[in-house]
C-alpha cells in the first residue's frame, strides 16, 4: 500500500518540558475510524501521557479527532488507547516509574512503511525552570552560529 502523504506528528512541547531518559517504540490498539483520522493528520498529542492499568500501558488525552465520514460507529476522541509493548519493556518501565518525578510521555506519532500507526514514547523527568532557560539559551546560541 502506498501512502501519498507521510504522517509524522511530533510532540514539540515534550522536549521543552521534559528531559528524556529512555525511549521506546509502541504500537497502538485502534479502531477503523481512528486510523483514518490519523492518516488525515487530525491528531493532537501535546497533552498526552501514559499510565499503567491492570492489563498494560495506556495513553491518555491523545486527541484523535472524529472521522468526518464516520457514522454511528465513530470513536470517542479522548478515549484511553492501549499501547503494545513486549512484557520485558513493560516490566522495565513499571520498575522505573517507582522513582519520584518520572513519567511516560509520547514524543511522536507516525505511520510506518507497512501502514501501521506507531507511537514513540519516552521515560522522562520534568525540567525545572532553570533547565528550561538553559534549553532556550542553547537553542539561541546554535541558531546564531548557523546564521553566521
C-alpha positions as CSV (number, residue, x, y, z in Angstrom):
1,X,0.0,0.0,0.0
2,X,1.4,3.4,-1.0
3,X,0.6,6.3,1.2
4,X,0.7,9.7,-0.6
5,X,1.2,11.8,2.5
6,X,3.7,10.9,5.2
7,X,2.2,11.3,8.6
8,X,4.7,12.3,11.3
9,X,3.3,14.2,14.3
10,X,5.9,15.4,16.8
11,X,5.2,16.5,20.4
12,X,7.1,19.8,20.4
13,X,6.1,20.6,23.9
14,X,7.7,17.4,25.3
15,X,11.3,18.3,24.5
16,X,10.9,21.7,26.3
17,X,9.1,20.4,29.3
18,X,10.9,17.1,30.0
19,X,14.4,15.6,29.9
20,X,14.2,12.2,28.2
21,X,15.9,9.2,30.0
22,X,14.9,6.3,27.7
23,X,12.8,5.9,24.6
24,X,10.6,3.1,23.3
25,X,8.6,2.3,20.2
26,X,5.0,1.2,20.8
27,X,2.1,0.1,18.6
28,X,-1.5,1.1,19.4
29,X,-4.8,-0.7,19.5
30,X,-7.0,1.5,17.3
31,X,-10.5,1.3,15.7
32,X,-11.1,1.9,12.0
33,X,-12.2,5.5,12.2
34,X,-9.2,6.3,14.4
35,X,-6.6,5.2,11.9
36,X,-8.5,7.1,9.1
37,X,-8.3,10.3,11.2
38,X,-4.6,9.7,11.9
39,X,-4.0,9.3,8.2
40,X,-5.7,12.7,7.6
41,X,-3.3,14.2,10.3
42,X,-6.1,15.2,12.7
43,X,-4.2,14.3,16.0
44,X,-3.1,16.3,19.0
45,X,-0.5,14.7,21.2
46,X,0.7,17.7,23.2
47,X,-1.3,16.9,26.3
48,X,-1.0,13.1,26.2
49,X,0.7,10.9,28.8
50,X,0.9,7.2,29.6
51,X,-0.4,5.3,32.7
52,X,-0.3,1.7,33.8
53,X,-3.6,-0.1,34.3
54,X,-4.1,-3.7,35.4
55,X,-3.6,-5.2,31.9
56,X,-1.0,-2.9,30.4
57,X,0.2,0.6,29.4
58,X,-2.4,3.1,28.1
59,X,-2.1,6.5,26.6
60,X,-4.5,9.2,27.9
61,X,-5.5,12.5,26.4
62,X,-4.3,11.6,22.9
63,X,-6.8,13.5,20.9
64,X,-7.7,11.8,17.6
65,X,-10.5,13.9,16.1
66,X,-13.7,12.2,14.9
67,X,-13.7,10.9,11.4
68,X,-15.9,13.2,9.3
69,X,-17.3,10.3,7.1
70,X,-17.8,8.1,10.2
71,X,-21.4,7.1,11.1
72,X,-22.6,6.0,14.5
73,X,-19.5,3.7,14.6
74,X,-17.3,6.8,15.1
75,X,-14.8,6.7,18.0
76,X,-14.5,8.8,21.2
77,X,-11.8,11.4,20.6
78,X,-10.1,11.2,24.0
79,X,-10.6,7.6,24.9
80,X,-7.7,5.6,26.5
81,X,-5.8,3.6,24.0
82,X,-3.8,0.5,24.8
83,X,-0.1,0.5,23.8
84,X,1.6,-2.6,22.5
85,X,5.0,-3.3,24.1
86,X,6.8,-6.5,25.0
87,X,6.5,-7.9,28.5
88,X,10.1,-7.2,29.1
89,X,9.7,-3.5,28.2
90,X,6.5,-3.2,30.3
91,X,8.3,-4.6,33.3
92,X,11.3,-2.3,32.8
93,X,9.0,0.8,32.5
94,X,6.9,-0.2,35.6
95,X,10.0,-0.7,37.7
96,X,11.5,2.7,36.7
97,X,8.2,4.6,37.3
98,X,8.6,3.9,41.0
99,X,11.3,6.6,41.0
100,X,10.0,10.0,42.1
101,X,9.2,12.5,39.3
102,X,9.4,10.2,36.4
103,X,6.6,9.9,33.8
104,X,6.0,8.3,30.4
105,X,5.1,10.7,27.6
106,X,4.5,10.3,23.8
107,X,7.1,12.1,21.7
108,X,6.0,11.3,18.2
109,X,3.1,9.6,16.3
110,X,3.7,8.3,12.8
111,X,2.6,5.8,10.3
112,X,5.3,3.3,9.3
113,X,6.0,1.8,5.9
114,X,3.5,-1.0,6.4
115,X,0.7,1.4,7.2
116,X,0.6,0.9,11.0
117,X,0.4,3.7,13.5
118,X,3.3,3.8,15.8
119,X,3.9,5.9,18.9
120,X,7.4,6.9,20.2
121,X,7.2,7.1,24.0
122,X,9.9,8.3,26.4
123,X,10.5,7.8,30.1
124,X,11.1,11.4,31.2
125,X,11.7,13.6,34.1
126,X,10.2,17.1,34.3
127,X,12.5,20.0,33.8
128,X,12.8,22.7,36.4
129,X,12.6,26.4,35.3
130,X,16.4,26.9,35.1
131,X,16.7,23.8,32.9
132,X,14.2,25.3,30.5
133,X,16.2,28.5,30.5
134,X,19.3,26.5,29.6
135,X,17.4,24.8,26.7
136,X,16.3,28.2,25.4
137,X,19.9,29.6,25.7
138,X,21.4,26.5,23.9
139,X,18.8,26.8,21.1
140,X,19.5,30.5,20.6
141,X,23.3,30.0,20.6
142,X,23.1,27.2,18.0
143,X,20.7,29.3,15.8
144,X,23.2,32.3,16.0
145,X,26.1,30.0,15.0
146,X,24.1,28.7,12.0
147,X,23.3,32.2,10.8
148,X,26.8,33.4,10.6
